[in-house]
Every structure is written in structure tokens, then in C-alpha cells.
Amino acid sequence: DVKAGILLAVITILGTLTGALLTSSSLGKGSQIAQMVSLGLLVVGSIFAVLALFPRDYLLPDLPNKYMEWVDKLQQYYKDDPSEVETQTAHGLTRVASERIERNHKINSAKSRYLHFSFGPALLALAIDVGTLAVFGIAKILS
């Protein structure tokens, strides 16, 4: 979430720069087109960054009381075989932890993909903006 937030801040700054460059009357036609492309890339980047930040429902561990009640039920069910309580407890906790890890991993993978899809367009927009500034600066120096 921190990376997506930073990326959104960078996109905001680049969007401000792009807007300022587009309003410049001394910007050539090619640079204006480049800035329109940059603006489109920034829109795509911001959409994916927001998707990366969108709240998700992670699977969290239950409160200890629920596990204690479950172990009590296991002890009653396996009162004739106490060693089975330990086996079933270990198996159950492993299953629950595995399910939680798998689900949370899928959520984090999706967020990571959105961040990746946001970074590419933002990086291209940065390159376009830097290129436009370089052309704009060189044109000012040579005139």
C-alpha cells in the first residue's frame, strides 16, 4: 500500500506537469501529442494504483476462545484416545493456517500485479515528460 501511495503521488506530480506543459502555447505539435499520450498513460497508471490500494478482506486467525472450544470438543469426542486429540488439533490448525496463507497470498499477488500494471505507464509518462522538458529547454536555449 505504501508503494501504491507513493506511485499515486508521483502520478499526481506528473499529471500536474503534463497539464502545465499542455497549456503552454510555445509547445510544438509533436510535444503536445506526446503530452496527450503521457496524460493517457497517467490515467491508466492511476487506475491500477487505486485498484492496488482498494481494501481487501484478508482471512485472519480466529480468536483464541474459538480454538479452545474446538479443542474441548475434540477432547470430549476422543476421550477414549487422548493422543488423537493432539493429532487432530495439529491437523486442523495446519489446515486452517494453510487456507489463510493461500487466500492471503492470492490477495497480495493481485495487489502486486495492479502495482506492476501501474508502474509501467507511470514510468513511460515520466520518460515522455522528461523528454518534452528536454526538447522544450533546448528550444528555449537555441532561440
BELJO-V79904 format. One line per field, one symbol per residue. burial: b if it has 16 or more other ideal C-beta (glycine too) atoms within 10 Angstrom, else e. A space follows every 50 residues. Layout:
burial = ???
This chain:
burial = eeebeebbebbeebbebbeebeeeeebeeebeebbeebbebbebbbebbe bbbeeeeeeeeeeeeeeeebbeebeeebeeeeeebeebbeeeeeeeeeee eeeeeeeeeebeebbebbbebbebbbebbeebeeebeeeeeee
